[in-house]
Amino acid sequence: MSDRPTGGTGPVRVALPDPPSPRGSYVPWARYEDLVVTAGMTPRDAQGQLIARGLVGGTVDIELAGRAAAQAARNALAAVVGAAGGLDRVEQCLRMSVFVACVDGFEDLSAVADAASDELESHLGPGRRPARSAIGVRALPGGAPIEIELTAVVRAPRTAVAADRPAAP
């Protein structure tokens, strides 16, 4: 559980999973100063299993694709939170790329991606949706129907690095 201030209305309690372990030669997130970029996150549950497999518009219907998009968004946000040191340190998710493995001719990409946007907003608060792209692709790792990448701005930890440096004249 993480607390997030909500502009005077009290904290909101939200549960985020631990980010899934990488399934290849990569890291789940990279941070440079106040910018965090996640690797592509698929809809894996707490046991590391995909909650859906297949192509959207084929074996995966819109409802299941939406649930998968929400799970992948939770996993991506969990990676950002891990990089930031807490949900309260996430200033803003700037960009979300939603990759949808789908059958030829599938055009409801935005409907699937909306579930991911809604999931982020449920954790970050109203009006905190990122810019977004929804991209149809032929296949994703492990047969996942969805993969999500986030780019976010985070605050520095409360223990300032500057405290270890000599004061400026």
Secondary structure, 3 states (H helix, E strand, C coil): CEEECCCCCCCEEECCCCCCCCCCCCCCEEEECCEEEECCECCECCCCCECCCCCECCCECHHHHHHHHHHHHHHHHHHHHHHHCCHHHEEEEEEEEEEEEECCCCCCHHHHHHHHHHHHHHHHCCCCCCEEEEEEECCCHHHCCEEEEEEEEECCCCCCHHHHCCCCC
